[in-house]
C-alpha cells in the first residue's frame, strides 16, 4: 500500500481553514489520539503527501518504541504557536510532524491498515 494512496477513504469533517487554527488542531488531536488516521498535507517544500498517522499510545507502543511515546507526550507541552502536531507514521515506522494549517484532508481508510502492512 502506498503512503500516497487515498482510495477507499472515509473523509472526516475537518474544520475549515477560515476557522481559528486551534479548532482544526483540537479536531486533529482528537482524531489522532483515537487511532489510525490518514492525513494529507503539504510539506515544507510544497509537495503533497498522505500519511497514516496516530498519537494513540497503545498503537505507538505496538509499532514504535517507548521513546516515541515519550516524544509524543512531550510535544503536547511544546509551544503551539505554529501548531505543529507530532505523530507516529505507520508506513515510515517513526515520528514525523505536520503544520495544522497545511492539512488538506483527513480520514479513515476503509480497509484496516494492519491488513495492508
ABEGO torsion letter per residue (X at the ends): XBAABABGBBBBBBBBAABBAAAAAAAAAAAAAAEBBBBBBBBAAGBBBBBBBBABAAAAAAABBAAAAAAAAAAAABBAAAGBBBBBBAAAGBBBBBBAAABABBBBBABBAAAAX
